Amino acid sequence: MAYRELTMLDVRELLRRWQSRHGIKAIAREAGIDRKTIRRYIAAAEALGIALDAVLTDDLVHAVAQFVQARPTPTPSEAREDLMPERARIAAWLEAKPPLQLTRVHTLLLRDGVTTSYATLRRFAIQEFGWGLPKATVRLTDPPAGQEAQIDFAEMGRVVDPDTGRRRKLHVLIVTLSFSRHTFAWPTWRQTTDEIIAGLEAAWRFFGAMPRTLLPDNPTTMIVGADPTNPRLNETFAEYVQARGIFVDPARVAHPRDKARVERQVQYVRGGWFAGEKCTTLDDWRKSAAHWCAEIAGTRVHGTTRAVPRDVFEQVERATMLPAPTDTFDVPTWTEAKVHPDHHLQVARALYSVPTAYLGKRVRVRLDSKLVRIYLGTELIKMHPRQQPGGRATDPNDYPTGKSIYALRSVDALLAKARERGNHIGRYAERLLDGPLPWTQMRAAYALLSLCDKFGEGRVEAVCQSALGFDVVDVKRIGRMLKLGIRRAPSDTTEGKVVQLPLPAPRFARNEEHFRTFASKTKKELR
């Protein structure tokens, strides 16, 4: 008869038949146990003083089994004994962060003169430290109904993208409610923050409710500062969960057991839904996944809870969750930009103005579909309507006083500035800019205003009045006249008349007589 180790029931049955005075042959035939084995157990019972009328308790049966089945402790081999003095060092190497590989430990021992085989070292590490054996785990209690949802991204496989005609990876965002185990899957091409938010919004519509806490992994699209005690959320994702009133409790890095309920769903979704499924577009994949989650995964008997997830969700969990959102979340984008000397910063290929006080500063910029908000620290310093790529939003108040007309190239603002300097200056600027393309003459108008700063508004006003009288529209000539000091005649004698402008002072050192020609001289002068 082949060897087999007797169980508790086998030993109890053997002893019960012995107490009933069955013969060894009968016991062997009825219980299917070898006669030599029966004799050993009967001898053990007699050695322990068990009477024929004794009650066969579990402790009594176990004592008989241990008496027979106990094996003597093997004598340690010489090679193992050689390793015992090195036990502390081996433990330190294997428990280091990160631990040394066992092959490296073997090399270090050989270098120090400890001659042992790798097989002996491996048995020693397993027996003494449990090296390589599965770690013991503790089953966590399910959170209260409606409290938690675990989320994870999983790669399904490669499928054809109808937009490009090429095969690409299809990912799925899986959302599992920890209490009921009801699950939702959202297929997507990318694992971006926008896609995560879109998938979560679809999940809340699918469930008709929201959990109070999310337990995600640590991708940078959600968590930018992974930390066991104080994780830092991505700004866009943080704004989303704040808007929805949800808290986030990320799993520890490289600890998938922290969210074991959704991790267990990855293989089920891949094998139960994706495998063999044929869809043409991403919308078809999403409709197929939602139907599978509701009608197949949601209606099965769960292997752990032994309950139907959809029924538990509908009957217990839904009422404890937050209501599903009714509005559409406008996903923002956060970025960093530098304010340039021209008072503008560039984000999303568009320009936005910032006040002079913030030139050269690095600021945080929030963009959504309608607005652009610019922050320095916690202070909102500017807000603009969102512009298309290539556009520009400029607030004239952001420029220093008097500089906005140059930046905005506004003809009306330039004329108003000229009229402030003087009536005739304003009229002269109007003549300069009077044409089908006034922007081509704006530099001349700027030059006219510069003459006011250089020579004074009164002198420029007088020269402009005289120049207008002769229909001279040339800023360069105005500048020359100001340099030569030409003044106009008093206004009361020249009103409505054409007058001779005073000639400038002589420019030569010799007098007028010196320039008289020979022909012009008289005979008397010649004598």
Secondary structure, DSSP 4 states (H G I P E B T S, - for coil): -------HHHHHHHHHHHHTT--HHHHHHHH---HHHHHHHHHHHHHTT--TT----HHHHHHHHHHHH--PPPPPPHHHHHHGGGHHHHHHHHHSSSPPPHHHHHHHHHHTT----HHHHHHHHHHHH-TTSPPP--PPPPPPTTSEEEEEEEEEEEEEETTTTEEEEEEEEEEEETTT--EEEEEES---HHHHHHHHHHHHHHHTEE-SEEE----TTTEEE--SSS-EE-HHHHHHHHHHT-EE-PPPTT-GGGGHHHHHHHHHHIIIIITT---SSHHHHHHHHHHHHHHTGGGSPPTTT-S-HHHHIIIIIGGGSEEPP-SPP---EEEEEE--TTSEEEETTEEEE--GGGTT-EEEEEE-SSEEEEEETTEEEEEEE---TT-EE--GGGSPTTTHHHHHT-HHHHHHHHHHH-HHHHHHHHHHT-SS-GGGGHHHHHHHHHHHHHH-HHHHHHHHHHHHHTT---HHHHHHHHHHT--PPPHHHHTTS--PPPPPPP--SS-GGGG--STTS-HHHH-
